[in-house]
Amino acid sequence: MQQDATPEQIITAADSFWKQVELFINVMLLPSRLNQVGAVLLLVLVAHLLARALSPRLRVWLRTRTGWPKWRLRLGLMIDHRLRLILFTLMAWAVVLVMRQITWPSRSQVIAEAASIATAVLAIAFLSRLIANSLMRRIAKWAAWIWAVLYLLDMSDNAARLLDSLALSIGQVRLSMLTVIQALAVITALIAGARLITAAVTRKLSESADLSPTMRVLVAKLLQITLFTLAVMIGLRAIGLDLTGLAVFSGAVGVGIGFGLQKVVSNLVSGVIILLDKSVKPGDVISLGDTFGWIDALGARYVSVVTRDGKEYLIPNEDLVTNQVVNWSHTNDFVRLDVNFGTSYRDDPHKVSKIAINAAMTVKRVLAQRTPVCWITEFGDSSIKYVLRFWISDAQGGLTNVRGQVLLALWDAFKENDISVPYPQREVRILADTPAQDAAKFIGGD
């Protein structure tokens, strides 16, 4: 590894850039330019005062937009946060247009440069919201701001030569600061574009009735992986890296990582299997061990299951593939539930069965098209035992609560029709001459 540029070359590039900065400062200190600088500062002050007056009203107005989608509300908040810069940009361009009509363009050159820089800063601030990662967004935003200012002030060429002189040679690949920054910019822009395309395709897929929820998730994931991979590969090509050697190196590294990350790889593969075999999909109601809930999302490594009490369990994909899972809505949404009870031998079983069926039908969640049934299961010691079977189609609404509602309906119906629910009773008789008394006599005589 050796440096591609000598220290003298680096010093020369830095000196050239600094001389251009000094020239810009000296030009700004000219009397004709100081007037324009003062006008820019006055516009900044006016924009600040206007923003302080308008911002509270804008926030109140945004709070009343209850029916707006989230993206509009976010856009409104972004406008509120950058209201000073927006007002300054609008006023600066207005001043430039008026002055160019009544005087020479050089009299408004500084104001025009300030307006151009403000416009670029605004555009970068809004476009950077497309980057999901906050750290990457902050880095990309500041880097774009610096480059935009240098470009608009005509300093980008000298700055590029300075960054290009800071270079290292690794084999046949030359890596300079300029090349690395360009590659990061390309990768960030492509990833942001890939994210936009994936979000748009996902929305379109969600509106398609021809694809199952599982296939929608699978297509979206495959598209996201493909676009992100292309973004990284194009970025690496932008810095002149040979991807052939990288493929061999990544293959060797992948084998080593595979042994250390067997569980992670297993979960990733299991996730693909789940998407392909359609065993579970978003919205399904499942039971896995003591966890009962509905699937909220399918991830690359885990499945998000939300329970009735609001807890969200992140279950590894491997557990869904290797363990026994009860999918209450795999082929259809119908679920049959059983309620066991007992009545006295004095009550007519035919009457009890009819009353129990009618009582179950009074519960809203019990399906009327699948009529409940009630059967005798056993003649017990103290009661006749029955099982009441009924169907529901909304297991995500809970099972315990609908059983409780049916039991309450049975209680009310039995009370209204004088049907008794017995409890075990035992009868104890004490005889006049018991074996215990004979044994006491025998022991006393001994």
C-alpha positions in Angstrom: 0.0 0.0 0.0 1.6 3.3 -1.0 0.4 6.9 -1.5 -0.6 7.9 -4.9 0.2 11.6 -4.5 3.3 13.2 -3.0 3.1 15.6 -0.1 4.1 18.4 -2.4 1.2 17.7 -4.7 -1.2 17.7 -1.8 0.2 21.0 -0.5 -0.1 22.5 -4.0 -3.8 21.4 -4.3 -4.6 22.7 -0.8 -2.9 26.0 -1.5 -4.8 26.5 -4.7 -8.1 25.9 -2.9 -7.2 28.3 -0.1 -6.3 31.0 -2.6 -9.7 30.7 -4.2 -11.3 31.0 -0.8 -9.3 34.2 0.0 -10.2 35.6 -3.4 -13.9 35.1 -2.7 -13.6 36.8 0.7 -11.8 39.8 -0.8 -14.5 40.1 -3.5 -17.2 40.1 -0.8 -15.4 42.9 1.1 -15.7 45.3 -1.9 -18.0 48.2 -1.3 -20.4 47.2 -4.1 -20.7 43.7 -2.7 -21.0 44.8 1.0 -24.3 46.5 0.1 -25.6 43.3 -1.3 -24.3 41.3 1.8 -26.2 43.8 3.9 -29.4 43.3 1.8 -29.0 39.5 2.3 -28.7 40.0 6.1 -31.8 42.2 6.1 -33.8 39.6 4.2 -32.6 37.0 6.8 -34.0 39.2 9.6 -37.3 39.8 7.8 -37.7 36.1 7.1 -37.0 35.3 10.8 -39.7 37.8 12.0 -42.3 36.5 9.4 -41.6 32.9 10.4 -42.1 33.7 14.1 -45.5 35.2 13.2 -46.7 32.6 10.7 -45.3 29.4 12.3 -47.9 29.2 15.2 -50.8 29.7 12.8 -49.4 27.0 10.5 -49.2 24.5 13.4 -52.8 25.2 14.4 -53.9 24.8 10.9 -52.1 21.4 10.6 -53.7 20.2 13.8 -57.1 20.7 12.2 -56.2 18.5 9.2 -57.5 15.3 10.8 -58.4 13.6 7.5 -55.1 14.1 5.8 -52.7 11.1 5.1 -49.5 10.9 7.1 -47.2 12.0 4.3 -49.1 15.3 3.9 -48.8 16.0 7.7 -45.1 15.1 7.6 -44.6 17.5 4.7 -46.5 20.2 6.6 -44.2 19.7 9.6 -41.1 19.9 7.4 -42.4 23.2 5.9 -43.0 24.5 9.4 -39.4 23.6 10.5 -37.9 25.3 7.5 -40.2 28.2 7.2 -37.5 30.8 7.7 -35.4 29.4 4.9 -38.4 29.1 2.6 -39.4 32.7 3.2 -35.9 33.9 2.7 -35.6 32.0 -0.6 -38.8 33.4 -1.9 -38.0 37.0 -0.9 -34.4 36.8 -2.2 -35.5 35.5 -5.7 -38.2 38.3 -5.8 -35.6 40.9 -5.0 -33.3 39.5 -7.7 -36.0 39.5 -10.3 -37.0 43.1 -9.5 -33.4 44.4 -9.4 -32.5 42.7 -12.8 -35.4 44.6 -14.3 -34.2 48.0 -13.1 -30.4 47.8 -12.9 -27.4 45.7 -14.0 -27.2 42.0 -13.0 -23.9 42.5 -11.2 -25.8 44.7 -8.6 -27.8 41.6 -7.5 -25.2 38.9 -8.0 -24.5 38.2 -4.3 -28.3 38.1 -3.6 -28.7 35.7 -6.5 -25.9 33.4 -5.1 -27.5 33.5 -1.7 -30.9 32.6 -3.2 -29.3 29.8 -5.2 -27.6 28.3 -2.1 -30.8 28.6 -0.1 -32.7 26.8 -2.9 -30.2 24.0 -3.0 -30.2 23.6 0.8 -34.0 23.4 0.8 -34.1 20.9 -2.0 -31.5 18.7 -0.3 -33.3 18.9 3.0 -36.5 17.7 1.5 -35.0 15.0 -0.7 -32.9 13.6 2.1 -36.1 12.5 3.9 -36.1 9.7 1.3 -33.2 8.1 3.2 -34.7 5.9 6.0 -31.6 5.6 8.2 -31.2 8.7 10.3 -27.3 8.6 10.5 -27.0 8.0 6.7 -29.5 10.8 6.1 -27.6 13.2 8.2 -24.2 12.4 6.6 -25.7 12.6 3.1 -27.4 15.8 3.8 -24.3 17.6 5.1 -22.1 16.3 2.4 -24.6 17.4 -0.3 -24.9 20.8 1.3 -21.1 21.3 1.3 -20.8 20.2 -2.3 -23.7 22.4 -3.4 -22.2 25.5 -1.7 -18.8 24.8 -3.3 -20.4 24.3 -6.7 -22.5 27.4 -6.6 -19.5 29.5 -5.4 -17.4 28.0 -8.3 -15.0 26.3 -5.9 -15.9 22.7 -6.6 -13.0 22.1 -9.1 -10.2 23.1 -6.7 -11.9 21.2 -3.9 -12.2 18.1 -6.1 -8.5 18.3 -7.0 -7.6 18.6 -3.3 -9.7 15.5 -2.4 -8.4 13.6 -5.4 -4.8 14.2 -4.3 -5.6 12.5 -1.0 -5.4 9.0 -2.5 -4.0 5.5 -1.7 -3.2 2.7 -4.2 -4.2 -0.8 -3.2 -2.9 -3.1 -5.9 -4.2 -1.7 -9.1 -7.1 0.1 -7.5 -6.6 3.8 -6.7 -8.7 5.1 -3.8 -9.0 8.8 -3.3 -11.2 10.8 -0.9 -13.1 12.2 -3.9 -13.8 8.7 -5.3 -14.9 7.3 -2.0 -17.2 10.3 -1.4 -18.7 9.9 -5.0 -19.2 6.2 -4.3 -21.0 6.9 -1.0 -23.2 9.5 -2.7 -24.1 7.1 -5.5 -24.8 4.2 -3.1 -26.9 6.5 -0.9 -28.9 7.9 -3.8 -29.5 4.4 -5.3 -30.6 3.0 -2.0 -33.0 5.9 -1.5 -34.3 5.2 -5.0 -34.6 1.5 -4.3 -36.5 2.3 -1.2 -39.0 4.5 -3.1 -39.5 1.9 -5.8 -40.0 -0.9 -3.2 -42.5 1.2 -1.3 -44.4 2.0 -4.5 -44.5 -1.6 -5.7 -45.6 -2.8 -2.2 -48.5 -0.4 -2.3 -49.5 -1.6 -5.8 -49.2 -5.2 -4.7 -51.4 -4.6 -1.6 -54.1 -3.4 -4.0 -53.9 -6.5 -6.1 -56.6 -9.1 -5.4 -54.9 -11.7 -7.6 -52.0 -12.2 -5.3 -52.1 -13.8 -1.8 -50.7 -11.8 1.1 -47.8 -14.2 1.3 -46.9 -13.7 -2.4 -47.1 -9.9 -1.9 -44.6 -10.1 0.9 -42.3 -12.5 -1.1 -42.3 -10.3 -4.2 -41.6 -7.1 -2.2 -38.7 -8.7 -0.3 -37.1 -10.2 -3.4 -37.4 -6.8 -5.2 -35.9 -5.0 -2.2 -32.9 -7.4 -1.9 -32.3 -7.2 -5.7 -32.4 -3.4 -5.8 -30.2 -2.9 -2.7 -27.7 -5.4 -4.1 -27.5 -3.5 -7.4 -27.1 -0.2 -5.5 -24.1 -1.5 -3.6 -22.5 -3.1 -6.7 -22.9 0.0 -8.8 -21.4 2.1 -5.9 -18.4 -0.3 -5.7 -17.9 -0.1 -9.5 -18.0 3.7 -9.1 -14.7 3.6 -7.1 -13.1 1.2 -9.6 -13.2 -1.9 -7.4 -12.9 -5.2 -9.3 -16.0 -7.2 -8.3 -14.5 -10.5 -9.6 -11.9 -10.5 -6.8 -14.6 -9.4 -4.4 -16.7 -12.3 -5.3 -14.0 -14.8 -4.5 -13.2 -13.0 -1.2 -16.8 -12.7 -0.2 -17.3 -16.4 -0.9 -14.5 -17.4 1.4 -15.7 -15.0 4.1 -19.3 -16.2 3.6 -18.3 -19.8 4.4 -16.6 -18.6 7.7 -19.5 -16.4 8.6 -22.0 -19.2 7.8 -20.5 -21.5 10.6 -20.8 -18.7 13.1 -24.2 -17.5 12.1 -26.0 -20.8 11.6 -29.1 -19.7 13.5 -29.3 -16.4 11.6 -29.0 -18.2 8.2 -31.5 -20.8 9.3 -34.0 -18.1 10.2 -33.4 -16.4 6.8 -33.9 -19.7 4.9 -36.9 -20.6 7.0 -38.4 -17.2 6.2 -38.1 -17.9 2.5 -39.7 -21.3 3.0 -42.6 -19.8 4.9 -43.2 -17.3 2.1 -43.1 -20.0 -0.5 -45.3 -22.7 1.1 -47.8 -20.1 2.4 -48.2 -21.9 5.7 -48.7 -18.6 7.5 -49.4 -15.1 6.2 -50.1 -11.7 7.6 -53.5 -11.7 9.3 -53.5 -15.4 10.2 -54.4 -16.4 13.8 -51.9 -18.9 15.2 -51.0 -20.7 18.4 -47.4 -21.6 19.2 -46.9 -23.0 22.6 -48.5 -20.5 25.1 -48.5 -17.7 22.5 -51.9 -17.0 20.8 -52.3 -14.1 18.5 -52.4 -12.9 14.9 -49.5 -12.4 12.5 -48.8 -8.7 12.1 -45.8 -8.9 9.7 -43.4 -11.4 8.2 -39.8 -10.4 8.6 -36.6 -11.8 7.1 -35.6 -13.2 10.5 -38.7 -13.4 12.5 -42.5 -13.2 12.5 -44.3 -10.5 14.5 -47.3 -12.0 16.4 -49.6 -9.6 18.3 -51.6 -11.1 21.2 -54.9 -9.9 22.6 -53.2 -8.1 25.5 -51.2 -6.0 23.2 -47.9 -7.8 23.5 -45.9 -8.3 20.3 -43.8 -11.5 20.1 -41.0 -11.7 17.6 -40.9 -15.5 16.9 -37.9 -16.8 14.9 -38.8 -18.2 11.5 -37.1 -21.5 12.4 -39.6 -22.1 15.2 -42.5 -21.8 12.8 -40.9 -24.3 10.4 -39.7 -26.9 12.9 -42.3 -26.7 15.7 -46.0 -27.6 15.7 -48.1 -24.5 14.9 -51.8 -24.2 15.1 -53.1 -22.0 12.3 -56.7 -21.1 13.1 -57.2 -19.5 9.7 -55.0 -21.4 7.3 -57.6 -22.6 4.8 -60.6 -20.7 6.2 -61.6 -18.5 9.1 -64.0 -21.0 10.7 -63.1 -22.2 14.2 -65.1 -24.7 16.3 -65.2 -24.3 20.1 -66.4 -26.7 22.8 -68.1 -25.8 26.1 -68.6 -28.6 28.7 -71.3 -28.5 31.4 -73.6 -30.8 33.4 -77.2 -30.7 34.6 -79.3 -32.7 37.1 -80.8 -36.0 36.4 -84.2 -34.5 37.1 -83.9 -32.3 33.9 -85.0 -33.7 30.6 -81.9 -34.1 28.3 -83.9 -33.2 25.2 -85.0 -30.0 26.7 -81.5 -29.2 28.0 -80.0 -29.6 24.6 -82.5 -27.3 22.9 -82.1 -24.7 25.6 -78.3 -24.8 25.3 -78.4 -24.5 21.5 -80.7 -21.5 21.6 -78.6 -19.9 24.3 -75.5 -20.2 22.2 -77.3 -18.6 19.2 -77.9 -15.5 21.2 -74.2 -14.7 21.3 -73.3 -12.4 18.4 -70.0 -14.0 17.5 -71.5 -17.5 17.2 -72.2 -18.3 13.5 -75.9 -18.9 12.7 -75.1 -20.6 9.4 -73.3 -23.3 11.2 -75.9 -24.3 13.8 -74.5 -25.3 17.2 -75.0 -28.8 18.5 -75.3 -30.2 22.0 -74.6 -33.9 22.8 -74.6 -36.0 26.0 -71.1 -37.2 26.7 -71.4 -39.1 30.0 -73.8 -40.1 32.8 -71.7 -38.9 35.7 -71.9 -39.5 39.4 -74.0 -36.5 40.2 -74.9 -35.0 36.8 -75.5 -35.7 33.1 -72.5 -34.2 31.2 -72.9 -32.4 27.9 -70.7 -30.8 25.3 -72.0 -27.7 23.4 -70.2 -27.1 20.1 -70.4 -23.9 18.1 -68.5 -22.1 15.3 -66.9 -18.6 15.1 -65.1 -16.9 12.2 -63.1 -14.2 14.0 -60.6 -16.1 16.1 -58.4 -12.9 16.2 -61.1 -11.5 18.5 -60.2 -14.1 21.2 -61.4 -17.5 22.3 -61.7 -17.2 26.1 -64.1 -14.3 25.8 -66.6 -16.0 23.5 -66.6 -19.1 25.7 -67.3 -16.9 28.6 -70.2 -15.2 26.8 -71.7 -18.6 25.9 -71.4 -19.8 29.5 -73.2 -16.7 30.7 -75.9 -17.2 28.1 -76.3 -20.8 29.4 -76.5 -19.6 33.0 -79.3 -17.2 32.1 -81.2 -19.7 30.1 -80.9 -22.4 32.7 -82.1 -20.0 35.4 -85.0 -19.0 33.3 -86.1 -22.6 32.6 -85.4 -24.0 36.1 -82.5 -26.2 34.9 -80.1 -27.0 37.8 -76.4 -27.4 37.6 -75.6 -29.9 40.4 -72.4 -30.2 42.4 -71.1 -33.5 43.9 -72.8 -34.6 47.1 -71.8 -37.3 49.6 -74.0 -39.0 52.2 -72.4 -40.2 55.5 -74.3 -42.7 57.8 -73.4 -43.6 61.3 -74.5 -47.1 62.4 -75.4 -48.1 66.0 -72.8 -50.9 66.4 -69.8 -50.2 64.3 -66.6 -52.2 63.8 -64.7 -49.4 65.4 -66.6 -49.8 68.7 -66.0 -53.6 68.6 -62.3 -53.0 68.2 -62.3 -50.6 71.2 -63.9 -53.2 73.4 -61.3 -55.8 72.3 -58.4 -53.5 73.1 -59.9 -52.6 76.5 -60.3 -56.3 77.5 -56.7 -57.0 76.5 
